[in-house]
Amino acid sequence: MEVFTTLLVGLQAVGAVLGAVSAVLAELAYVRAMRDGHIERAERRHIDVLARGLYWGMTLLLVASLALVVLAYRTGASVQPALTSSYWSFIGLALLVTTLSWALSRKRVSFGLGSAAIFMAWWFLAYLTLGRFPPLSFGASIALYVVATGAFYGLLCLLRYLMTPAERKALHVS
């Protein structure tokens, strides 16, 4: 049973890291693609591959998490994962990533804010899964996420502005 638990934890970690790395690569691909103001066919294919990485990362993450909860219940573990604040932070962030991805695809949220929120959620998920996240209550972890997302949103806006060619900057200013 210990080997199965280790396998599930490993799959959960692989899913979280795959999603976080795909989020970084997707952001870099988007910035590169938008340098000339539009996305070509090859750039679209590249971004689609990264989207599949995000999809499979989230799938691995959630399936392994569910399996770990069921396994803890079936073995009668003294600490049930579903009763911890870190588990609910994990589930809340996974639902947030899914909801924000849907909202971005339907253009119901600005791209800058949505991509920053998804990016930060993936990294919070990776840190939670790898056990590197400090033990916080659910409310404290959400507050930390909101502050980190705001800071990262500002940083992304600055970086996107700095990476935009001068002739396109002139179009945005006027």
C-alpha positions in Angstrom: 0.0 0.0 0.0 2.9 2.3 0.7 4.2 1.9 -2.9 0.8 2.8 -4.2 0.6 5.9 -2.0 4.1 7.0 -3.1 3.1 6.5 -6.8 -0.1 8.6 -6.3 1.9 11.4 -4.6 4.4 11.3 -7.4 1.7 11.5 -10.0 0.2 14.4 -8.2 3.5 16.2 -8.1 4.2 15.5 -11.8 0.8 16.9 -12.6 1.4 20.1 -10.6 4.9 20.6 -12.0 3.7 19.9 -15.5 1.0 22.5 -15.1 3.3 25.1 -13.6 6.0 24.6 -16.2 3.4 24.7 -19.0 2.0 28.0 -17.6 5.5 29.5 -17.7 6.0 28.3 -21.3 2.6 29.4 -22.4 3.2 32.9 -21.0 6.5 33.1 -22.8 5.0 31.8 -26.0 2.2 34.3 -25.9 4.6 37.2 -25.4 6.7 36.0 -28.3 3.6 35.5 -30.5 2.2 39.0 -29.7 5.4 40.8 -30.6 4.2 41.4 -34.1 0.5 42.0 -33.0 -1.0 38.7 -34.2 -0.7 35.0 -33.7 0.4 32.9 -36.8 -0.6 29.3 -37.5 2.7 27.9 -36.1 2.5 30.0 -33.0 -1.1 28.8 -32.5 0.0 25.1 -32.8 2.7 25.8 -30.2 0.2 27.4 -27.8 -2.2 24.4 -28.4 0.5 22.0 -27.3 1.1 23.9 -24.2 -2.7 24.0 -23.5 -2.6 20.2 -23.7 0.2 20.2 -21.1 -2.0 22.3 -18.8 -5.0 19.9 -19.4 -3.0 16.8 -18.6 -1.3 18.4 -15.6 -4.7 19.3 -14.1 -6.1 15.8 -14.9 -3.1 14.1 -13.2 -3.3 16.4 -10.3 -7.0 15.9 -9.6 -7.2 12.2 -10.3 -4.2 11.5 -8.0 -5.6 13.8 -5.3 -9.0 12.0 -5.4 -7.2 8.6 -5.3 -5.2 9.7 -2.3 -8.3 10.9 -0.4 -10.1 7.6 -1.2 -7.0 5.6 -0.2 -6.7 7.5 3.1 -10.4 6.8 3.8 -10.1 3.1 2.9 -7.0 2.6 5.1 -8.5 4.5 8.0 -5.7 7.0 8.2 -5.7 9.0 11.4 -5.6 12.3 9.5 -8.1 12.5 6.6 -6.8 14.8 3.8 -10.4 16.1 3.2 -10.4 17.6 6.7 -7.3 19.7 6.3 -7.1 23.4 5.2 -4.3 22.6 2.8 -6.5 20.1 0.9 -9.3 22.7 0.6 -6.8 25.3 -0.6 -5.6 22.8 -3.1 -9.2 22.1 -4.3 -10.1 25.8 -4.4 -7.1 26.6 -6.5 -7.8 23.7 -8.9 -11.3 24.9 -9.3 -10.0 28.5 -9.8 -7.7 27.4 -12.6 -10.5 25.6 -14.3 -13.0 28.4 -13.9 -10.5 31.1 -15.0 -9.4 29.1 -18.0 -13.0 28.8 -19.1 -13.5 32.6 -18.5 -10.4 33.4 -20.5 -11.6 31.3 -23.4 -14.9 33.0 -23.4 -13.3 36.5 -22.9 -15.2 37.1 -19.7 -12.0 38.2 -17.8 -9.2 40.4 -19.0 -6.3 38.4 -20.4 -3.7 40.1 -18.2 -5.5 39.4 -15.0 -6.7 36.0 -16.0 -3.3 34.8 -17.1 -1.6 36.2 -13.9 -4.2 34.5 -11.7 -3.9 31.1 -13.5 -0.1 31.3 -13.4 0.0 32.0 -9.7 -2.6 29.3 -9.0 -0.5 26.7 -10.8 2.6 27.7 -8.8 0.6 27.6 -5.5 -0.7 24.1 -6.5 2.9 23.0 -7.2 4.1 24.3 -3.9 1.2 22.7 -2.0 1.7 19.4 -3.8 5.5 19.3 -3.1 4.9 20.2 0.5 6.8 23.6 0.2 3.8 25.7 1.1 3.7 27.0 4.7 0.9 25.6 6.9 -1.8 28.3 6.7 -5.5 28.3 7.2 -7.7 28.4 4.2 -8.4 32.1 4.5 -4.7 33.0 5.0 -3.7 30.9 1.9 -6.4 32.7 -0.2 -5.3 36.1 1.1 -1.6 35.2 0.2 -2.8 34.1 -3.2 -4.7 37.3 -3.9 -1.7 39.5 -2.8 0.8 37.3 -4.9 -1.5 37.5 -7.9 -1.8 41.3 -7.6 2.0 41.6 -7.5 2.5 39.2 -10.3 -0.1 41.0 -12.4 1.8 44.3 -12.0 5.0 42.5 -12.9 3.5 40.9 -16.0 2.0 44.2 -17.2 5.5 45.8 -16.9 7.3 43.0 -18.7 4.7 42.9 -21.5 5.1 46.6 -21.9 8.9 46.4 -22.0 8.8 43.5 -24.5 6.4 45.3 -26.9 8.2 47.0 -29.9 8.4 50.8 -29.8 6.0 51.2 -32.8 3.3 49.2 -31.1 3.8 51.2 -27.8 3.0 54.4 -29.7 -0.3 52.9 -30.9 -1.3 52.1 -27.3 -0.4 55.5 -25.9 -2.4 57.6 -28.4 
